[in-house]
Amino acid sequence: MVYGTLGGMRVLLVEDEKRLADLLKGGLAGEGFAVDVAHDGRDGLWMASENVYDVIVLDVMLPRMNGYTVCARLRDAENWTPILMLTAKDGVHDEAEALDTGADDFLSKPFSYVVLLARLRALVRRGGRARPVSITVGDLTVDPAGLRCRRGEVEISLTPKEFAVLHGLARRPGEVVSKSELLAQAWDFSYDGDPNIVEVYISALRRKIDSPFGRSSLVTVRGAGYRLES
């Protein structure tokens, strides 16, 4: 199944205008994104360095550290997460500097939300410069750009949250991934609901990617988390 939304993706939004940040977070969450928000450059740099994101939306004009510096420092650290930089209206020099410092794309304020989503879709499809287009674990293929999953040649229909949980496991095949790590991947940095929600999605995934194929690739490691095996 191919989704029209960008569900299952994790985005970092670095924007100091709190009203705009709230509006964008609400809209992106409605599309299925797990959204973390930082309101200044230093916090944005720290969050981008400490967590794994599929895409970063980064404003140029930020307190404590501007967007150019944040972008340049991430690239210097070989962090190739796709970056969409928000620049000033008609700021030709802003746009040029955004690309020069390592941004993948830019969007001038004010912008259409529809255009923002289209740009994010393009960046997610393109992916980070060091990340593979798809992940294969045995005969299970997880395609984060196309939001598709298949076992062999059989396409498997997943909800955005199911895909996000599976993606979090597929990124680290054979490794134990804790419940808290999956919550951070599939929900957001500040999620404070019942952590046992992860178990619900693990069960749903087993019914879809394992049971119909006679497999047991999703393993529970008691007291530690879950592991995806080939």
N, C-alpha and C positions, 0 to 999 in steps of 0.2 A: 504494500500500500504506500502511495506517495502522498504526503500531507501537503496541503496548501499553506499551512502555517510553518513556523520554525520551531515546533515543539521539541523538547528534549535538549535544547541547546542552552548553554550557560553564558550569560553576558555580564560584563562589568560596565556600568554606566558611571562615568566621571563627569559630573555636571554640578556647578555651584548654585545655579538657579533652582532653588528647591521646588518651586511650583512646577517648572518644566520637568525636573527630575521625577517628581511624583507622577505627572501625567504620562511620561514615557515609560516609567516602571509599570504603571497600571496597564498601559496598552500592550507592552511586550509580554507581561505576565498572562494577559488574555490570549496571546498567540502561543502560549505554552513555554515561553522562556522562563528559566530560573534567573532572576535579576538581582545582582548586588549593586549597591550605590555608594559612591564616594563623593564627598562635596568639596574636596580640595586635592591638589596635585600630589602631595606627599602621601596621603592616605590611598589615593588611586594607585600610585607606584607600588606601595607596600602590598596592597591587595592583589595587584596583577602579578607581583613577584612570588607571593605565597600560595596562590590558588591557580587552578587550571581553568581557563575560560575558552570558549569557542570564538568569541569576538569581543572587542572592546570598543565602546563608544566614548570618545575622549574630546572634551571641549578644549579649545585653545586657551581662553582666558579663565584661569583658575587661580585661587589664592594659594600661597605658600610655594607653589611650583607650577609653572605654566605647562600647557599640554605638549609643546614642542620638547621641553626638557624631559617630561615623563616618557614620551615616545622614544626619544634618542637614548635614554638610559635603558629602556627595555630592549632596544635593538642591540645596544652595546653588550648587554647581558645575554645575547642570543635568544631572547624571548621573541618568537616569531608569530605570536597570536595576531590574527588580522585586526587592524585598527582602522576604524572609521572616525575621522577627526571632524569636529564641528567648528567651522570657521565663521568669521564676521561676514556680513552681507557685502558682496562685491569686493571682498578682500583678496584680490589677485595675488598679492605678495604672501598673504596668509596661506593660500592654497599651495603656492609653490614651496613655501617653507615646510608645510605639512608633509608633502611628498619627499622633500629633501631629507627630513629627519626620520623617515622610514614608515610613514603612514601608508596604508594600502589604498585608501580612498578618502574623499572629503565631501562635506555637505555644508552649504552656506545657510546660515540663519537669516530669516525664518525659513523653515522647510516644511514640505508636506510629509505627514506621517506615512502616507502610502509610499512615497519615494524613499523614506528612511528604511522601511521594511524591504523594499526592492533591493536597495544597496546592501542591506544585511544579508539577504538571501544570496546575493552574488558573492559576498565575502565568505560566507559559510561554505558555499559550493567550491570556492577556490581553495579554502582551508589555509592553515598555517604553512609556511614555506618548508617546515621540517616534518609535517605530519602526513601520513599516508591518506590516500583518498578513501580507502575502506580498510576494515580490520577483519582478518580471517582467523577463526579459532576452530580448528578441525574443519568440518564442512559447514560451519555457521559463519555467515558473512554479515557484518554490521557496517552499513554505509552512512556515516554521520552527515555527509554533504547532501545525499539524496533522501535521508531519513528513511532508509529501507533496510529490511532484514530478511534473510532467506536461509533456509537449511537445504544445502545442495542447490537444486533448481526450484525449490518450492518457496514462493513468497509468503512471508508471515506478516499478518496484520497486527500492528502494535499501537497502543495509545501513545501520545507524546511522553507521558510519565514512565510508562513501561520501557519505551525506547531509551529514555534518559538513564534509567537504572541499568539496563543492559549495556549501554554505551560505557557507563562508569566501570563495569566489570570487564568489558571487552578491551578496554584500554590497558588492562593489567592482567592478561590471561595467565592462569596458573598461580596467581598471587591472591592472598586473602585481602579482601577489601572490607573495611569495617562499616558498620551501619551508619556511623556519623559521616564517613567519607561519602557514602552514597546519598545521604541526605543533602550534603553540601553540593554534590554534583547535580542532583535531580530537582532539588527545591531551591533554596538560596541560603546565603551566608547566615541570615538572621532567623531561620526557621525555628520556631519554638513549640511546634505541635508535638503530637505523640510520635516518638521515634519508631514505634512498632509498625507505623504505616509502611515501612520498608518491607516488612514480612509479607504484607498484603500483595505488594507488587512482585516480590520474588515468587510467591505462589502462583500469581497470574502468569508470570513468565514461564514457569515450569509447565503450566498447562498448554502453553503455546509453542515453546521452542524445544521441549523435551518429550512430554508424554505422547504426542501424536507420532513421534519418530522413534519411540522406544529408547530414548536416551536419558542420561542422568548427568548432564554437563553442569548444572547449577548445584553446587555443593554447599551445604551449611556447615561452617566450622564453629562448633558450639563455643560461645563466649568470645568469639573473635570476629566473625563476620561471614562473608560468602566468597566463593571462588568459582570462576568459570573455567571448566576444563575442556580440552579438545576431545 
